[in-house]
Amino acid sequence: MAQYQSFPGAAGDSRTFDKLKALRLPSLDGRSFLDVGCNEGFFCGFAHFQGATRAVGIDHSELFIGRARQRFAGCEFHRQGWETLPQGPFDVILLASALHYAEDQPALIRSLVERLSADGTLVLELGIVSSLKAEWTRVQRGIDERLFPSMPMLREVLADYAWKWMGPSIAQAGDPVARHVIHISRRRPVAYLLMQPPAFGKSSIASSLFVPAGVPVVSGDQQIGLVARGKATAAEYLESLIREDYSPFSIDQTIQRIFDAGLAGDLVKLWLGGEDGSACKGDVALDVYVPAQYHAVVERRLEELGYLPVQLRWERVGPGPLPQAVMNERAEAFYLSLGEAPPGSGADLDVRAERRPAGFVDELSVRDGELVIRGWAVDASGALPGRLAVRIGQRTVHLDKLDKQLRPDVQRHLDLPHALVGYRATLDEPGIRTVADLGEGFKVFVPGGVTFQLAGPVADIFSAAKQ
Ligand SMILES: C[S@@+](CC[C@H](N)C(=O)[O-])C[C@H]1O[C@@H](n2cnc3c(N)ncnc32)[C@H](O)[C@@H]1O
């Protein structure tokens, strides 16, 4: 039988070395490789040379398989037809210059894709006839007559796969049709991700883009609402976390807590439905707010479930709404500045509940003759006292101009109905250069009331000055 593949010292009909370059094979290092119709094993030899874990060649010609075994002892060669394929899966499968020999060409492609590992590649090198019609053309060759597809026909055959035309292959003497290289892999379902914050227009984009295209849209807010109302189930921890603090107006906070608690995987499964997230089949659009620092986590989880995550990102036009917690705080501060406890805050009740007046100096600093004092204080009604004073040496100075500040930390700590208990005072003290110059008798206090404690770092300054 004539020599087909070319080796040093054994020239065949095929320009094998140039074909190897045209195939644009994926990296084979650490991967498994199968060559179907391998002839004398040139490409298996290359795979082995590149560090493939397994390089297997099959060919129905006893002569070629015999020669292949002699040439490449590190590879595995089997004399068999492609009707039965070796046990896989394989990361890369090659079918070069051979598809036209198959009785049923689409069926051979299907069976090869089935032998691929999950993200494996089938490298197809084949003749494609030039035609705008989706058709198979019988082509007379020197040795026989075979069917070759047109590009529109190939598009139909490969409709269920992800594939890419890699470019022309080599031209060989006597070729009746031009050869091309195509890479084919299984098509993962696409998960289109709309994860921008609330009020970015996710739902509008999803309904204008995906609904008309027949891609199902999952609304994360809706699903969390269903779980909160007991109309849908989720993983145990996720379910209890959702029911604990659900409000339709602050779902973003619930979602943040879900991710902070490490429940990203359970949430992704809830979106996709079914116990293990397998209810969704095919492409899906996820209209789901996800805090930015968890975007990559969500993409990884989707990949693990077999999806190709595709993220849609855009900037919001115009200022967005403030987070609810920030808005609450600002409204409260404003109301307090009007001299009233915010309605419904329970502050009026707390006025009656006697508190122990207390105060703290958290920060003292002197710069260019200006003394800055910052801290917090509460009187018996839980409010910032109206008058504060400082003692510096023999002098008492009333702090007439106080900046009131929000101190949510103190509010939490003392269980106060509001956070407006912080103060910041500035005094002109040209004679003072450093905090230590304020002297031992320095104190901040409520006239006729409590003396404030000095926070650790402030107290340390005075005790260091004493030593
Ligand atoms: C034109 S050669 C291509 C060889 C090699 N793939 C290359 O590109 O250098 C076609 C090869 O396919 C083999 N072949 C044809 N029909 C086959 C079948 N049904 N099963 C396995 N091998 C087959 C032939 O023996 C031959 O070695």
The ligand as an SDF file (V2000), in Angstrom:
LIG
                    3D

 27 29  0  0  0  0  0  0  0  0999 V2000
   -6.2790    9.7760    4.2180 C   0  0  0  0  0  0  0  0  0  0  0  0
   -5.7480    8.8270    5.5320 S   0  0  0  0  0  0  0  0  0  0  0  0
   -5.4470   10.0170    6.8090 C   0  0  0  0  0  0  0  0  0  0  0  0
   -4.4640    9.5730    7.8390 C   0  0  0  0  0  0  0  0  0  0  0  0
   -4.1720   10.5610    8.9590 C   0  0  0  0  0  0  0  0  0  0  0  0
   -5.3430   10.8550    9.6860 N   0  0  0  0  0  0  0  0  0  0  0  0
   -3.5750   11.8000    8.4320 C   0  0  0  0  0  0  0  0  0  0  0  0
   -4.2630   12.8000    8.2570 O   0  0  0  0  0  0  0  0  0  0  0  0
   -2.3500   11.7910    8.1800 O   0  0  0  0  0  0  0  0  0  0  0  0
   -7.1940    8.0200    6.1110 C   0  0  0  0  0  0  0  0  0  0  0  0
   -6.9060    6.9800    7.1400 C   0  0  0  0  0  0  0  0  0  0  0  0
   -8.1380    6.5400    7.6780 O   0  0  0  0  0  0  0  0  0  0  0  0
   -8.0990    5.1260    7.8100 C   0  0  0  0  0  0  0  0  0  0  0  0
   -9.4970    4.6540    7.7950 N   0  0  0  0  0  0  0  0  0  0  0  0
  -10.3830    4.6870    6.7750 C   0  0  0  0  0  0  0  0  0  0  0  0
  -11.5650    4.1730    7.1570 N   0  0  0  0  0  0  0  0  0  0  0  0
  -11.4300    3.8260    8.4490 C   0  0  0  0  0  0  0  0  0  0  0  0
  -12.2950    3.2500    9.4310 C   0  0  0  0  0  0  0  0  0  0  0  0
  -13.5650    2.9290    9.1210 N   0  0  0  0  0  0  0  0  0  0  0  0
  -11.8230    3.0430   10.6740 N   0  0  0  0  0  0  0  0  0  0  0  0
  -10.5490    3.3740   10.9940 C   0  0  0  0  0  0  0  0  0  0  0  0
   -9.6760    3.8940   10.1220 N   0  0  0  0  0  0  0  0  0  0  0  0
  -10.1150    4.1290    8.8630 C   0  0  0  0  0  0  0  0  0  0  0  0
   -7.2600    4.6850    6.6620 C   0  0  0  0  0  0  0  0  0  0  0  0
   -6.7010    3.3820    6.8420 O   0  0  0  0  0  0  0  0  0  0  0  0
   -6.2060    5.7630    6.6010 C   0  0  0  0  0  0  0  0  0  0  0  0
   -5.0810    5.4410    7.3480 O   0  0  0  0  0  0  0  0  0  0  0  0
  1  2  1  0
  2  3  1  0
  2 10  1  0
  3  4  1  0
  4  5  1  0
  5  6  1  0
  5  7  1  0
  7  8  2  0
  7  9  1  0
 10 11  1  0
 11 12  1  0
 11 26  1  0
 12 13  1  0
 13 14  1  0
 13 24  1  0
 14 15  1  0
 14 23  1  0
 15 16  2  0
 16 17  1  0
 17 18  1  0
 17 23  2  0
 18 19  1  0
 18 20  2  0
 20 21  1  0
 21 22  2  0
 22 23  1  0
 24 25  1  0
 24 26  1  0
 26 27  1  0
M  CHG  2   2   1   9  -1
M  END
$$$$
